[in-house]
Amino acid sequence: MTAVDRIKKLAKDQKMSVYELEEELGFGRNTIYQWTKRTPSAERVRKVADYFGVSIDYIMGRSQSSDAYPEIDLADTEDVILTFEGKTIPQEDIELIKQLLRKNKN
């Protein structure tokens, strides 16, 4: 599925045409359809992605998930390095965070 196909589907799901989307975003007529022949600017792809609340990767076909912000379960992060403000969170702090979150659940 091409970027244009994905955008058409997103627009259809919102009960709007691609032309209406282009107007809403301030694009010229047929701008999105031209993306079948030339590469769109990153800024325009971002505008479309933001409008529909999906990721740029989804629009460009690099991800099958349309979630702009996929959920990540903190309990399933054993092989992931978590950071905060550019610094790695030590494992003991992650365990403390998990404990605090579990307490707030009850």
SVG drawing of the C-alpha trace seen along z (x, -y; Angstrom):
<svg xmlns="http://www.w3.org/2000/svg" viewBox="-18 -27 41 36">
<polyline fill="none" stroke="black" stroke-width="0.4" points="0.0,0.0 1.4,-3.4 1.4,-6.6 -1.4,-7.9 -3.4,-4.7 -3.0,-5.0 -4.0,-8.6 -7.1,-7.8 -8.1,-5.1 -7.6,-7.5 -9.6,-10.2 -12.4,-7.7 -12.5,-6.5 -13.1,-10.1 -15.8,-10.4 -13.9,-13.0 -12.3,-13.1 -8.6,-13.6 -9.6,-17.0 -11.3,-18.0 -8.2,-17.0 -5.9,-19.0 -8.2,-22.0 -8.2,-21.5 -4.4,-21.4 -3.9,-24.3 -2.4,-22.1 -3.0,-22.8 -5.5,-20.7 -4.0,-17.3 -1.0,-17.7 -1.4,-14.4 -2.2,-12.5 1.1,-13.9 2.9,-11.9 2.5,-8.9 5.0,-10.5 7.3,-12.5 8.4,-12.3 6.5,-14.6 8.2,-17.0 8.7,-15.7 6.7,-18.7 3.7,-17.9 3.7,-14.2 4.0,-15.4 0.9,-17.6 -1.1,-14.7 0.1,-12.4 -0.7,-14.9 -4.1,-15.6 -5.1,-11.9 -3.1,-11.2 -0.9,-8.6 2.8,-8.2 4.8,-9.4 6.1,-5.8 2.6,-4.6 1.9,-7.1 5.1,-6.1 4.6,-2.4 7.4,-1.7 4.9,-0.6 1.8,1.4 0.4,-0.2 -1.3,-3.5 -0.7,-4.3 1.4,-7.5 2.2,-6.7 2.1,-2.9 1.6,-1.7 4.6,-0.1 4.1,1.9 6.8,1.0 6.6,4.6 7.8,5.8 11.0,3.7 13.6,6.1 15.6,5.8 15.0,2.1 17.1,-0.8 14.8,-3.4 15.9,-7.0 14.7,-10.2 16.0,-13.6 18.7,-11.9 20.1,-9.8 19.7,-6.1 17.3,-5.1 19.1,-2.7 17.4,0.7 16.9,0.1 15.0,-3.1 12.8,-1.2 12.0,1.3 11.0,-1.5 8.8,-3.1 7.1,0.2 6.5,0.6 5.0,-2.9 2.7,-2.3 1.5,1.0 0.7,-0.6 -1.3,-3.3 -3.3,-0.6 -4.7,0.8"/>
</svg>
